Amino acid sequence: MQRKRLKGRHSQSIEIQKKLVRGVLILGAIVLLIIFFWGDHGVYQLYRLRQEKADIQKLIVELRKEKQNLEAEKTRLETDFEYIERLARERYRMAKKGEKVYKVIPKSE
């Protein structure tokens, strides 16, 4: 009878150990999945960094185009006297000697 009790206790402790090991393994797997997806070097962080990289590359392309336009404008301002004269007339309402400048005011309703 005592042998059966010892055998029963022994099998119970083995079952408890198996459940404990299973629980630790499942908990470890869950922790690893969380780290894999949401950790510092996880899938979500990788996706976010790729999106940020694409946005920055688009901005770089736009800024390069703007730089080219500004350099072309600078070159025209340094060399094209007709362009400078036209800008002076349109933007600053300047006129040559003897010319009159008229300002057209749209009729309001």
Contacts in CASP RR format, 6 or more apart in sequence:
PFRMAT RR
TARGET T0000
AUTHOR 0000-0000-0000
METHOD contacts of the structure
MODEL  1
MQRKRLKGRHSQSIEIQKKLVRGVLILGAIVLLIIFFWGDHGVYQLYRLR
QEKADIQKLIVELRKEKQNLEAEKTRLETDFEYIERLARERYRMAKKGEK
VYKVIPKSE
35 42 0 8 1.000
36 42 0 8 1.000
36 43 0 8 1.000
37 43 0 8 1.000
37 44 0 8 1.000
38 44 0 8 1.000
38 45 0 8 1.000
39 45 0 8 1.000
76 83 0 8 1.000
77 83 0 8 1.000
77 84 0 8 1.000
88 94 0 8 1.000
89 95 0 8 1.000
93 101 0 8 1.000
93 103 0 8 1.000
94 101 0 8 1.000
95 101 0 8 1.000
END
